[in-house]
Amino acid sequence: MISNARYWFLIVLIVLVYITGMFVTLFENDSAQFAVMAMRMVQENDFLSLFKGPEEYLDKPHMHYWLAALSFKLFGIHDWAYRIPGLLAILLGAFSCFGLGKVLYNKEVGKLAALIFMTTQTIVLSVIDVRTDAVLTGFTIFAIWQLTAYIETKKLLHIVLGAFGAGIAFSTKGQIALVVMGFPLLCHLAYTRKWQRFISWKVIVALLVFGLAICPMLYAYYHQFDLHPEKIIRGKSGRSGIFFIFWEQSFERLSGEGIGKNSSDYLFFFHTFLWVFIPWTALGIMAFKTRIKAFYKLKFKQILGQEFLTLGGIIFIFLLISFAQFKLPHYLNITMPLFAVLTASYLYSLHESKNVQTTRVLLVVQYFVLILVFITSVLICFFVFKINSIYAIILFAGVLGVVVYYYLKPESSCLRIITLSVCSAILLNVVLNLHFYPELLKYQAGSSMAHTIAREQISVDHIYKISNRYTWALDFYNQRPVKITTLNKLKNKNDIWIYANDLELQQLKNAGFDWDMKYSENQFRITRLQAKFLVSSSRKKVLNKMHLVHIY
């Protein structure tokens, strides 16, 4: 369907796109926050306790932070070092998509599934804006692949590896990992009627492996919380970390208790899917629709070459997360491998059946996607933030040249769909990683101020803030959390620096403090973009300021 030479050429281009994003400044809030939490583990030599600023952190397990801390230990405290575990987890996820596609269909579907997975917009973004979902996604699909392989072959190695992957995924984000694995596997067992595969001594071995894999995380929770019932966590004492991770965590997320509510829109993930699966959105929707129709006509009969793992997993996961009261777009990342395999199988069936009419319609749709990506790239480079780097212009022109070459090259419609879709993702993310994000992050005051502090050789030990407001980017790039103080305590200090917003600066003035030096940086919540910010003429209207003042 696609030659090995072209396949690996596209894979190399995608990996290069990933690498260009490794050196982008960390985003607030989550990426910078998690990096600071891992940094503190290394600096304080405490790998059993998690802290979010001054507060003890119960919300998520330790694995993501341990992997980041290990990377810091090996390579030093750098933003690119923080991203390495996430990148490796995504590459594992891509290889697992290949493996799952091969088990369920054939090698060609597996290859295409890996390609689709690596180029979906939310997955590319997850390598840049690294949260716990990168590790969760990689190990979850790895576990699904290995456990599916066990169901098909009954080999001990597969169920052992699957149990290990499940343990790492559980140690990364808790119960949701088991739920995400459980739905697709139960759907597969229901369709294939192979329930007897789990009536075996091998299952006991797998449970032991899973238990061993989660033991470090459980011990860390026990050490930080169960041994200290006197600690007040979210307004409650006597909190058990082990009980929380096995029972309370997922219910809190579904109800919004403890972490708050941010959306009761039950269609949130349906319209979010439209952008997170770009450039494959139309193909993914068609694959889903076609598979639904096929199962309806077949009345769920078991047919050679059909599988219910991906479709059933997607349906049940969507229903579950849609009823959660706390929703974020990256929660969909865990469904991307399933969508990738489903979409790959659909494209392969189009190629094999030589459905010319449908293929041509989809090719027109992908041409439209490519045009939108090109227009978006031009707007970013010449209207949102004007491009100045000659290297970025050369690289942009080079990627555009590859797109034009494949656009003009005469070949089958299916192959053209695949190649141009991948090129769309590469073009868009080259522009984002090399131009848009670096320019955007100039408006993240914490990281910008850290560069000023380094340039002016200001001692980070003498920097304070007078509120509990989080300063993740400044903390990370200073490699030291900003110390918290109060106006009353400031009266006994001199020769210090205060990091403050406009309101806090006014509070300092009202309290009678004066300063002899002041540095200011523009501040905008960069993960919540709005039209006024993107239009350069109105940008100043939505900017705030952060200040660093010297109290003498």
N, C-alpha and C positions, 0 to 999 in steps of 0.2 A: 504493500500500500504506500509506504514511504521508504525511500532508500536509506540504507544505513549511513551513507555519507551525509545526506541532508539532515537526517535525524540528529546525528551527533553534532553537526554544525549548529543546528538550532539550540540544542542542549547547551553547548559551550557558550553561545551568545546569551542565553538566559542566565547561566551561572555568572558570566561577566557582569550582567546587569545587577545581580545580587551583590556582587563584590563592590560595585560602584556605590551601593547604598550603605555598605558597612562603615564608611568613614563619615557619614552624615551625623551631625550633632543629635544627641538623644532628645526625643520628644517628651514634653510634659503632657499628661501627668504620669501615666503608668510606666512607660519605658524608663524614664529617669528615676521614678520612685523605686522600681524593682532593682535598678542598678545600684542605687544608694543602699538599699537593704542588703544586697549581696556584698557591697563594698564594706559595710559595717561588720559583717561576719568575718571578713579577712582582717580588717584593721583591729578589731577587738578580740580576734582569735576565739570567737564564740560561734560555733556552727550549729548549736542546738536551739538558739533563741532567735526569734524574728521580731523586729521592731519597725513600726511605721512612725518615724519621727520619735517623739517621746513615749508613744503608746505601744503596748505589746500587741502583736499582730496574730490574730486567730484565724482570719478569713480563709487563707489558702495554705496548702501544705508546702513543704520545704524544697522539693526536688528542683524546681526552676532556679531557686536562689542558690542551692548547692552547686548546680552546674555552672552558673555564672561566677560564683565565688571560686570554683576550681579554675575556670578560665582566667580570672584575675590573678590567681596564684601562679599560673603558668606564664602568662603574658604581660602581667601588670594591669593596673587599673586604667583602662582605656575604653572608649565607647565601642570600638570595633571588637575588643575582647569580650565585652558583654554580649555582643550579637553572635559570637561564634557558636555557642550551643544551640541557639535558635536556628541558625543556618544549617547546622548538621542535622537537626531534627527534621527540618523541611526536606532535606535531601533523602533522609531515611523514609520520610513520608512518600516522596516521589518513587523511590525504589519499591516501597510496599504497594503503591498503586499499580506498578508494573506487575508485581507478584500476584496481587489479587485479580487483576484483569486476566492474567495468564491462567490462573486456577479456574476462574469462572467461565472464561471464553477461550482465548488463545494468546500467543505471544504478541501478535500485531495489536490486539486490543490493549494489552498491557503496556506496550510501548507508547501508544497514543494516550492512554490514561495518565501516564507519568508526565507527558508533554503538556496535556491540558491542565493537570494539577499545578505544575510549576509556573504556568503563565496566567492563572486566574488572579485578578487584581488583588484580592484580599490576601492571597498567599504571598505574592511579591511584597505587599505592604508589611506582612507579618515578619519578614526578614529584616526590615528597616525599623519598624515600630514594634520591637520585640516585647511581647507579653508572655504570659504563661501558656497561651494557646498554641504557640509554635511547637513547644515540647509536647503538649497534650495531643495535638493533631498528629505529629509524627509517630509517637508511640501507640496512639490509639489505632491508627490504620495498620501499623505493623502488627499489633495484636490481632486485629480482625483478619488480616491476611493469614497469619500463622494458624489461628484457630480454624479458619475455613479450610486451610490446607490439611489440618488434622482430620476434620470431618470427612474430607474426600479421600484421604490416604491412610488414616489411623496410625500415622507414624508418631512415635514418642517425642522426637525432636521438635516437631511442629507445636505440640501442645505445651511443651516446656518453654519454648521461645515465646509462644503466645501468652503464657502466664506471666513470664518475666516482663514483657511489654505492657501487659495490663497492670502489673505492679508499679512500674515506672509512671504510667499514665495516672493511676490512682494517687500516687505520691506527688503528682504535679498539681492536680486540681480537684481531687476528691471523687465523690460518688458519680458526678456527671460522666467521668471516664467509663465507669462500668455500665452506665445506662446507654451511652453512645455505642459501646461495643455490644451490649446485650441485645438491643433492638435488631440490628442487622443479622446477628447470628441466630436469634430466635426465628426471624423471618426465613432465613436460609434453611434451618432445621424443619420449620413448618412446611416449606415448599418441597424439600427433598425427602422428607419423612425419615431422616437418619438419626432419630433421637437416641438409638441404641449406642451411638458413638460415645456418649457420655456415661454409659453404664460400663465402666472399665476402671481397673486399678490405675490406669494412666491419669485419670482425673484426680485421684488422690495425690499423685506425684505433682501434678500441676498446681493443686491447691497449696501444697507445701512450698513450691517455688514462689507462688504469689505471696504467701505469708512471709517468706524470707525477704522478698523484694520490698515489702512495705514496712518491715520491722524498723529500719532506721528512722523513717518518718514518724512512726507511732512512738518510738522512744523519745524523739525530739519533742513531740506534743506532750507526752507524759512528763518529761523533764521540766518543760516550761510552764505547764498549766496544772496537770493533775497533782504534782508534788506541792503546788502552792495554791490551795483553795482560798487563801486570804486575798488573792489578787482580784481586783475589780476590773472585769473585762466587759465593755459595753454596758456598764451600769449593773452588772451582776457579779456576785462572788461565787466561789465554788464551781467554776467552769472546768469541765473535763475536756481536754483537747481530743482524747480518743473518742469520747461520746460525740463530740461535735463533728468530727470528720466522718464517723460512721452513720450518724443520724441527723444531726441538726443542720448541717451546712446546706444541703440541697433544699430543704424545706424553707430555710431562711431566704434563699434566692428566689424560690417560687412565690413566696408570700411577700417578699420585700422587707421582712422583719430584720432588724439589725443593720442592714446595708441600705435601706431606703427603697423607695419606688421611683422609677423614672419613666415608665410607660405602661399604660393599660391598653395600648393599641394591639389588638390580636393579629393584625395584618402587618405588623412592623417588619417581621423577617421576610414576608413575601415581597414587599417593595424594596427591602434592603438587598435581597438576592439579585435584583436587576443590575446593581453596580458591582457587587462583590464578585460576581462570576464573569465579569467583562474580561476578555472579548467573546466569551463562549455562551453568553446569556441566552440568546435565541436558540442556539443548538441544544442547550440544557433543557429549556422549556419544551422544545419539540421532542427530545428524547423521553422526558417525563410523560408527556401527553401520549406519545406513541406506545410506550410500555403499559400505561394505564389501559389504553384501548385493547391492547393485545391480551392482557390478563382478563379483561371483561369478556372478550369474545371466547377465550379458552375456558372461562369459568374456573380459573385457578388450577387447571389440569397441569400436571408435570410434563413438560415438553423438553426434549433434548435441545440444548442450546439456549434455553431460557433460564433466568435466575431471578429470585425475588429479594435477594440480599440488599441490593442497592436501593431499589424502589421502596421496599418496605421500611428499610432503615431511615431513608429520607422522610417518608411520611410521618412515622412515629416520632422522630426527633423534632421535626418541625412543629408537630402538635404540642409536644411537651414544652419546648422553649417558648412557644407563642403564648402560653398561659402564665409564664413567669412575669412577675411585676417589675423585675429589674432586667432591662434588655440593653445590649450593646451590639453593634454590627459584627464585631469579631467573634461573637458566639456562634456565628454560622460557619466559622472556619472548620469545625469538626465534621461538617457535612460535605466539604469540598472534595475529599477523596472519593466519596460515594457518588457525587455528581460527576466527577471526572471519569470514573469507570463506566457509569451509565451512559454518558455522552459519547465516550469512546466506542462503546458497543453499538450505539446508534449510527455513528459515522461509518463504522466498519460494515454494518448491515446495508447502509446506503450504497457503499462501494461494491459490495458483493452482489446486491440485487440489481445494480445498474439502474437505480431509480432516477432517471435523468431529469424529470420535471421537478421533483422535490429538491434535488441537488442544486439545480440552477437557481431556484428561488432562494435557497439558503446561501448560495454564493453571492447573490445580489445583496442579501442582508449583511453579509460579512464585508462586502465592498462598502456598504453604508457605514458599518462600524469603523472600518479603516479610514474613511473620509472624516468621520467625527473625531477620531483620534488625531488625525493630521491637523484638523482645524483647532482642536484643543491645544495641541503642541505649539502651533503658531501663535495662538492667543497668549499662552504662558510665556513664550520666548520674547514676544514683541509688544505685548500690551499689559500683562499683569506685572511681570518683572523683566525689564529689557535685558537681553542676553549680551554680555560683554566678553566672556571668555572665548578666545580663539580656539582653544582645545575642545570646549563644549560644542562650538559651532561645527568643527571638523567631524567630531564623533556623531553629532546629530545628522550631518550631511551623509556620513558613511552609512548609518542605519537606514536613512531615507533611500540611499542608493540600493541597498539590499532589498527594500520593500518594492521599489520600482522594477528591479530586475525580476523578482518573482511575479510581479503583476503583469509584466510583458511576456514572460516565458510561457509558451503554449504547452499545456499539460491538462490532465484530467481535472474535472471540477472538484472532486473530493480532495485531491492533493492540493489544489489551489486554496480551497477553504481552510485546510489545516495550516498551510504555510503562511498565508496572509493573516490568519488569526493570530498565530504566534508572532509574526512581525508587528502586528498592531500592538501587542502587549510589550514587545521589546522597545518599539518606538516611544510609546507613552512613558514607560518607566525609565528609559534613558534620560528623557527630558525632566522627569520628576526628580530622579536621584542626583543628576549632575547640575541641574539648574534651579528647579522650583523649590525643593526642600532646602538647599543651602541659602537661597534668598529669603525664604519664608522664616527660617530659624534665626535670621537677624532680628526678628521681632519677638523673640523669646528672651526676655530681659535677663533671666537667671544665667543662661549660658553666655550671653553677650557680656554681662557684668563680670563673669569669671575671667574672661579674656582681658578685660580692663584691669582687674585685680592682679593678674599675672604680669601684664605689661608694666603696671605702675609699681610692682613689687610690694604690694600691700600684704601684710601678714594675715593669713586666714585665721590665726588664733585670736585676732583682735576684732573679729566681725561678729556683730550681734543683730538680733531682730527683736522687736517689742510686741510681737503677737505670735500666736500659734499657727499662723498661715504657713503652709508648706512651701519650701523653696528647693525643690528636688534638683533642678538643673544646676543651680548655684552650688548646692551641696556636693553634687557629683564632680563637677569640673574644678571645684576647690579641693576636692578629695577630703572634705571635712564638713560635716553638718554644721550649719550656722547655729550658734548658741542662742538660746532664748533668754531674755531678761525682761525687766519691767522698768517703768519710768522711775519708780522709787529707788531701785537698785542702781540705776544709772548715775544717781547723784554721788555715789561713792567711787565712780570710775572716771578715768580720763585717758586720753590718747587711744580712743577706740573708734571703731567704725560702725555705723548703724545702716542696715539695709532696710529701706522703708518705701512704702507707696506714698501718694500725695497726702492721704488722710493721716497716716502715721507721722509724716513730716510736719504736718500742722500740729499734731499732738505734741511733738517735741518742742515746737516753737511756743505753744501755749504753756508748756511746763517750764519755760525759761532757758531751754538749751540753745546753744549757738554752735555753728560749725565754721571751719575755715577752708574746707575743701569739699567739693561735691562733684560726683559723677552721676550721670543720668542715662538710662537706656529705654528705648521704646518697648512696650509690653502689649502683647495681644495673645489671646488664648488660641494658639495656632491649630489645635485639633478641632476647633469649632469655627470653621471658615464661614464668612458671610460676604454677600455681594459688595457691600461698601468697602470692605478691606481689599478685595481683589481688584477693584477699580482704583487705579493709582490716584486719580484726582480727588477721591473721597476718603482715601485711606486714613489720613490724619484725624478724621472725625471719630474714628473708632479706636484709636490708639490711646493707651494709658502710659504712664511713666513709672519706672522704678528708680530709686535713688540710693546712692551710697555716700553717706556724709561722715566727715571726720569730726568727732567731738573732742575738743582739745582741753 
